């Protein structure tokens, strides 16, 4: 199949490109490299032994997108391009709307013009907002409480309107829980620019000596050890979920939503201890105040993906830590060269 991956040089996109190339698909990448680098695609080539064309483009440029789409003529699109920092979205809500919502609308319109009827979308469990009931099922009410979450939900809605408008259109909306870890080769992984917002890359950078200590945002939540509980999912499992979604989309018209999570919750302290056990490296930390906007506990009900996509997450916390650390070690090694 001819597949376009937007955001294909990013953390999740690059792992997706590897898996699609290994599956024998023809892949084209579109990325503006705002939070990624073209070098990652060289790593992708090293892993797979295959090259794929990459276009430097921004989804907010509708004219450029139309022209590229007419050239690539994809059978299916994986849409990862977008912004994902909650804090930045609070400071720049209009920018988030532009990038995540208008960018998605431009993409859908370009797809319609070139007759591409299928999209797999990178959404987030953040659209649920504060859970009313756990585990979170796909039918849980949506109520995002920051502009990032609002933009993801608006993009989901734009896609649903797009499939509603023509019977042959197909979309799978995937709501991710907390993707972590890296490719088993250690050649690609998460490489946030600047200070990481998320727990896992922060731990990895403390372990590498790049940061002095982890700040744990609150130990007074109503959880077994007082620290926040989340559903961490290995990037390899997440990508497998997308491959299952691709097969599903081929045979199902309209839009369908699936959670991609493991169904298990781990606390911040669980993750720190698992990382220390997997790598033998101590992660110093300090307890700080709660982070504004954080919730105590969030984990998926992953039953719908299991029954309808035939997909379950297989890899545990230990593997997430080992693979994430291998990637960081390679990064540090490269920096010393
Ligand atoms: C965050 C975003 C969410 C986004 C997701 C992407 C917020 C409020 N939510 O989710 O919208 O979809 O990333 O992966 O930013 N923690 C620490 N110290 C740190 C960092 C995090 O203690 O330095 C704690 C947090 O309080 C939380 C847990 O670790 O309990 C996970 O945090 P994080 O990795 O940022 O993910 P989420 O907050 O779940």
Boltz pocket constraint, residues with backbone or C-beta under 6 A from the ligand:
constraints:
  - pocket:
      binder: B
      contacts: [[A, 84], [A, 86], [A, 87], [A, 124], [A, 125], [A, 126], [A, 148], [A, 176], [A, 177], [A, 178], [A, 179], [A, 196], [A, 197], [A, 198], [A, 199], [A, 200], [A, 202], [A, 214], [A, 215], [A, 216], [A, 217], [A, 218], [A, 227], [A, 228], [A, 229], [A, 230], [A, 268], [A, 291], [A, 292], [A, 293], [A, 294], [A, 295], [A, 296]]
      max_distance: 6.0
